[in-house]
Amino acid sequence: MSVQNPSADAAEPAETVLSWGRYPKVTHRDVHKPAWDDQVARILEAAGPGCLLPFGAGCSYGDSCLNAGRDLIACHRLNRLLEFDESTGVVRCEGGVSLSDIIETFLPKGWFVPVTPGTSFVTVGGAIANDVHGKNHHCAGTFGAHVHRLALHRSDSGLMVCSPAEHADMFHATVGGLGLTGVIAWADIQLKRVDGPWMTTESIPFSSLKSFLDLSHESNDRFEYTVAWIDCFSGKNARGIFFRGNHAANYRKKFHPKRGPKLPFALPAWVLNRWSVRAFNAAYYAVHALGKRAAMAPYDVFFYPLDSIRQWNLLYGAQGFLQYQCVVPENRLEAFEELLERIARSGMGSFLGVLKQFGSAPPAGILSFPRPGLTIALDFAMRGERTLELMRSFDEIVQASGGALYPAKDARMSPAMFQTSFPEWRSLIPYIDPKMSSSFWRRVTALPPG
Amino acid sequence: MRKIIVLGATSTIALEVQRQLATRGWELLVVGRSLGRLTEIKADLLVRGATRVLTYPAELSSIAEHNGVLEFASRMFPDFDTVLLAYGSMHDQSLAATSIPVLLDELQVDFVSSAALLTLFAADFERRRMGCIAAISSVAGDRGRRSNYPYGSAKGALALFLQGLRSRLYPAGVHVITIKPGPVRTPMTDHLPKALPLADPQEVAHDIVRALERRSPDILYTPMIWRYIMAVIELIPESIFKRLSF
């Protein structure tokens, strides 16, 4: 699967760095941990071709943040805020700054991140490199759409500042570029004005795909954030809970950030089985199925319910897990139903099923994942070949429907699947930094080793 | 408004302490070797809410540069009330144990220059009959161990020095805090075995900030569990301890 770099064989100390799914388990030759911007250029200079990959918080699920047998540049210490313009809400920060750091610093001043994925632990560099999306995709697009400018450390041309206006081609390659175009030194992010940390939220049960779509259509104009939880055992008669919300105005209740427990070690694999998950899903649905409910919720509960359980990924046991996130065009609803049927029949899905209707915002980068249609994200405990076989059977449906898989979640898609999901993929190649590569990229482009 | 001078401002623990102080509205004078890095720190602290940040580049392991630091502080940052000494170095043990130049460099950075610098600031605080001096020693200074006694002896000497200084400055109302962190996840410990449990710099900084705000305790173990671990380690008889390889 991942290719060993022949020149790495001699080097001894190997470091295991895991992505969020804890699969695949690969070793790296070295993990550089620069603490200062001035050290990055030296690391780039000393490296051989195709040897490096920037690494943020490791929140990608698969191997897009890994570089088996080669080196990583861990960017977590490059976490400085460099400038903030109070009048415009634009913050300039280094690539290793986390979204949670931005929120904690600027929310008290009335600013929030423009787009956020389901965890706040991601770095700005990672959010750009994967052009992440959130519950507001239908009105705000992806994270990359809110980046005004960024500076890249390139091994061939030094520090390169790019934006939609200057070096626009490099900018569009870097947004969604999976870290392959260089190390993001800093980026200017447009924050959004909010009144405070509270959200007005509603949860509404639904019991078919059609009623989900009706809810989604009628909510898109009135709610900034929409998403649904789906019971993966319910098949094409999808039942689930639709969540929608807006930033609350003029709500002054005192807010205490939550800091929950931490899973100390990987649970035994049998804890999550089809019966325990089925029972959880039934109970979760039953709790919310009583009818529409409205509530005020703090932003962290609304956006990041899982962040309160640190290391929840250990729930899936030592073998780790895979997340399957695809998008299927909305006019291919029958394909989507078939996919839901196969997921239900497999009995292998988990309780974290998420469904969302993407908006029609144009892609911000060459390899941006979101496109008009329905996206579903679902976890599967890694159980070896049968899990991989199951996912290949999902791929057939997604590929035939003209859909796509999300690289940030992927650890196993075939080169053919990737290349039909992202027909523009070859146009990224000229912008890849000659010293950058990744396990994911080598796998899906099936490039020869070395 | 509290005013602090951080000596060795680019060390990982110092970085976190400075951020937490910035959000609490402290004014800071940050001293370190590289002006470029100090400028980055200043930008970060100002964005995070510091009211005022001054920078002063100096090579603190060189005693000749010490007077310049105090002069600058007295002129540009008068009435500072707290000094945190946060710099240090840990060489590879096998080098420090065999190479005399490396050993002397470690003693120079971690003890000799630190003691000299603190003597300078102690006199200033004693004259003003106010202030708080905090310095980062280490749990490694509590007992000489096979695996890092050069570093440990310098940090242990620093702890003894601070103990005496605390007593000397007590009548003048100047408080001295000895900070003894356990192993912390920093560039200094990146090369250590991965199995070692490392504390987060944020957690250690949180304890230090609380101590600076309260000017208490005298000796701060952080994370606190190290106080008990070291109490046990100090009970081991030397005849047994010398056989232990850690």
Interface residues (C-beta under 8 A of the other chain):
Chain A: E15 K33 A35 W36 D37 D38 R77 R80 L81 L82 E83 F84 V91 T105
Chain B: T10 T12 S34 G36 R37 E40 I41 A43 D44 V47 R48 G49 P187 D190 K194
